[in-house]
């Protein structure tokens, strides 16, 4: 599920053009647009709602899962502990859209 309201900036330091989340490649320089999902950890995160932008960079996709909108920069966020998800499958494990039916 992609939202065109989310802007992901090109990781190419010579480009850094804004792109919609649905794009796989930068529309300007054709560099791949990585989707870096991170896990929020810590206390006081229950008040956050999906769709919020944290630290002008991290888009809250779902309970404690954020999408880094500036993947060309090293993860950094004062006051928020971020843990990288190991694989795309980690995101699928936490997202009910991707869960396999039981039974």
N, C-alpha and C positions, 0 to 999 in steps of 0.2 A: 504494500500500500504506500504510494508515494503522494506527496502533497507538493504542488507547484509553488506553494507559499514558502517552502523551505528553499533557501539559497545556499548552494555549496560552492565555495570558492576554489578555483583551479589551484592545484598544489604546485604548479610550475611557477618558480619565483619570478620568471620574466613575464608571466601572463597575469595570474591571479584574477581572472575574469569571473564574475558571478554566473552561476548556472543553476537551472532548476534541478531539484532532487531527482527527477525522472531521467535526466541525462546520464549516460555512461561515460561519455567523453566530453571534454571542454568544447564548446561550440566555436571558440576562437582559435585555439592552438591544437586541438585534437588530443591533448594529453588525457590519459585515463583519470576518471574521477573516483577515487577510492571512497568507499562507504565505511567509515571508522565508527563502530558502535562501542560505547563505553558503559560500564556499570557504575552507578552512583552508590556510594556507601557512606554511612554515617547516620547521625540522628537529625531529626527535624525535617526529614524529606517528605513526610506524609502530606504536607500542605501543598506540595508541587502538583501541578496539573499538566497532563499531556498538552503539547502545543506551546509550552513556555520556552523562552530562550534564556538560557543561563549563562552568565558571564559574557554576554554578547557573542556567544560562540556555540554553545551546546544546546541542541534542540531536543527537548524531552519528548521522546516517541511514546513511551509507555512506562509503567511503574519502574522507576530507577534505571531505565535504559535511555541513553542519549545518543544522538547522532552528531558527530563533530562536523561543523559546517566549514571549518578551516583545516582540512586534513594535511595541508602543506606545513603546518606549524606543529611543534611538539606539544603534546597535551599539557595544559597548564590551567589551573583554575584555583584561585585563592578561596579557601573556605569550603571547597567541595573535594571529596576524595573520589578519584576516578580510577577504575580498574578496567583494563582492556578486556573485551570478550575475546576468547581464544580463536574462534572461527565464526563464520556466518551461521553455522549450525547452533552455536550458543544462543544467538539471537532467536533462531527458530524454536529452541527449547523453551524460551520464556515468552514467546509470542503465540497466543492461542490460534492465530490464523494458520500457522505452520505445523501445529501439532497433528500427529497421525491419529486417526480415529481408533478407539480401543474396541476390542471385541471381535 
